[in-house]
Amino acid sequence: MGKVGKNLLLAGLALSTSLLVNGSLQMASADEGTTPRESLTTTQAIEGVLPTQPDADQKVPVDDTSHTKQAFDGRNLWALGDSLSVGYTGSNTVDSWSSEENLKPVMDYGSSKRGHSHSGSQISGPSSSTNPINFTKTVADVIADPDFKAEQQPIVIIELGVNDLNYSGNNLGYVQQRLVQNIRTLRAANPNIVIYGILPFADYLGGDFNTVHGGGYSYNQLTDALTDVYKGFNIPVLDWSKYDIDRSPDALGDKVVHPTAETYQKMSAVVAEFLQANAGLLKDNTETDTTSNYQSVGWQSLDNGDVQYSMKDDKGNVTLASGKTKINGVYYWFDPKTNVLAKKAGEVAENGKTYYTGADGKLIQGYVVVNGQVNYYGDNNTYYKRYKSDESGYIQMGDGSYRWIENGQLYTGFRSYYGAYYYFVDGVRQENQWVSQWGKKYYVGADGRSVQGKAYKINGVAYDFGTDSTFYLRGGESGYLNTSDGWRWLENGQLYTGFRSYYGAYYYFINGVRQENRWVKEWGNTYYVGADGRSVQGDAYIIDGVAYNFGTNGTFNLRGTASGYLYDGSQSNGGYRWYEDGTLYTGFRYYTGTYYWFVDGVRQNAGWREAWGNKYYTDANGRAVQGWQTINGQSYYFGNDGTYFLRNADGSKFTGDVSDYNGSASSAKSGYLYDGSQFNGGYRWYENGQLYTGFRFYMGTYYWFVDGVRQNEGWRTAWGYKYWTDKDGRAVQGWQTIDGQRYFFGNDGTYYLR
């Protein structure tokens, strides 16, 4: 070991002892061990999940060229890196640049020690928590690793920095300081250690390589600063810009930071080339200590989470902020003893004045509550306390919040404000909670106001708070009420399921909501509620084209499908139609003493019908006729035995077409026959089946007929003569007085006028 190495050992031991005393290093147990790879769940939780390009997880076949690079044969490589050492693509973990799957084919070495690489790792992490892991904790873990301790000359590869750029507010000088400190700690733990540095690969978060991030520096400035630190220690540094490798967004799985699987594979080849080219470092007496003094100017986070701010004066001297300090127009408070930014809200003192700092370290002016008392800290950016306030009312505090104050004290209770009542606890307006006051219960809503209304809904239950501006709880409400969710049926404040009578009708509700157009089972019966929500009734209520019988006595329950001549409100025959088992019927049905013909439930009027192989005729009232009937001037015989079908004159069944009925001799009948007409008791004179006009001898005398109907008194002309028929329709003879005039018709049985 050279002189420089011995000095480094002493310096490193001193630094390590100091860090251990301050409690910033948490030494890992020798039998804890480290995992070879971080889980995908952990990586995604820290890095987030970003869209990746389709081939982000695809590698390409490569030839094994490990025999060309054997300088590290049998040696282990300790990777201390971030998500690029883990192998994250933006959505998945793959083989990283440090994985044996990628490195082994391009160089000979022992094994990859990757258990101390963590997603989100930073050189100057803001706290000692595990997410993100700062480099100080990583160094503490690795030097406590039994495998690391067992190595004579461990080889460490540091690949960090991109998370400091993207997620840390620490200034660049502080990042350099922390890197220097931890390199010295590693060398102090083992002076024979060999360290290599790898710069961040790429960064397009929010811009490009020249975009300045939260710490006040860009990617290019970061890589220059890290290079300067590594070179100060005579540590070889891999600068990706010196190699022929694609670092554009197309080479990144998430187009921002994380490489694709193929890019990781190419990175491994570059790393192997870099290590082989710098294998001379494996020889002793090559290490040096840096002589650079990096200045931290700006915000810096310590390992224990404390925050400081370093400032440079006009002479170039760097000091830590102390007490009341103005930074970029904002006043902060730093503990004068530790120079740490205040982390707890409270009063602080400096130069005889009292100030108030918030939990974020910023000084607050205006009204501030301290131990229940309202103090005033001015409003002109001087921030010191003037007096204890005796104000009353709803007052805005210095932190922007509002409090109700009574004589300078925080108030608890109701207060009227802008026409509404609000409830306060220690001055803070309460929201969405029950309040007990004056022996009654109240509720304040999301806007802090005391609620009222007959059915105010809270957690699904409706309560009655009245409507007279007294606001107190009356109890749970019942009935069909207009709630905040719309109209609902409530029973004692609870949403109701079941039937309820409302305005003379029955409605069915489920969880308070009125149901429509659906079947309902209740009390062992079946019901139906229509489009207006009412339970339906009627002998023929139509549902989906089927008629059902729900009765008409106000019970509403289903009796079955409807049958019979029922009122359904249709447009035909006064709203009546014939149903059979719920469907509209076509055919004959017996009703009130006779047969009627129906088509789709509608009673038909005059017309021919066919059924059961017979022909029938219905009259103008829809009834089936019988006896002799004249239809369109043609006589037809339908029998007189209540069967109503068309038959021949002799009573035999007529089987032909109706148009042929007159041509059948057996069906032509003559005489004074009963055909059910409305004249002369239903009798008319037929000749060969045709209604006759003229004289016909009947019952010992002559009668005059017109269209088969016997005429009564009147002059008649026939065979070239004139005749007179009396009031009974008989032809007269002898002397007759007609309208006061005497006429002679002979006495020889010829009846004509002489």
GIGI-V948205 format. One record per helix or strand. SS is the DSSP state (h for helix, s for strand). FROM is the first residue (numbers start at 1). TO is the last residue. If there is no record, write none. Layout:
SS:FROM:TO / SS:FROM:TO
This chain:
h:3:21 / h:40:47 / h:66:68 / s:72:72 / s:77:81 / h:83:86 / s:88:88 / s:93:93 / h:100:103 / s:109:109 / s:112:113 / s:122:122 / s:134:134 / h:135:143 / h:146:149 / s:155:159 / h:162:167 / h:172:189 / s:194:198 / h:219:232 / s:237:238 / h:240:242 / h:249:251 / s:252:252 / s:259:259 / h:261:277 / h:279:282 / s:298:301 / s:307:312 / s:318:320 / s:323:327 / s:330:334 / s:341:341 / s:346:350 / s:353:357 / s:362:363 / s:367:370 / s:373:376 / s:387:388 / s:393:397 / s:402:406 / s:409:410 / s:413:417 / s:420:425 / s:428:429 / s:433:437 / s:440:444 / s:449:450 / s:453:453 / s:456:458 / s:461:464 / s:466:466 / s:475:476 / s:479:483 / s:486:491 / s:494:495 / s:498:502 / s:505:510 / s:513:514 / s:518:522 / s:525:529 / s:534:535 / s:538:538 / s:541:543 / s:546:549 / s:551:551 / s:560:561 / s:564:567 / h:573:575 / s:576:580 / s:583:584 / s:587:591 / s:594:599 / s:602:603 / s:607:611 / s:614:618 / s:623:624 / s:628:631 / s:634:637 / s:647:647 / s:653:653 / h:658:663 / h:665:667 / s:671:674 / h:680:682 / s:683:687 / s:690:691 / s:694:698 / s:701:706 / s:709:710 / s:714:718 / s:721:725 / s:730:731 / s:735:738 / s:741:744
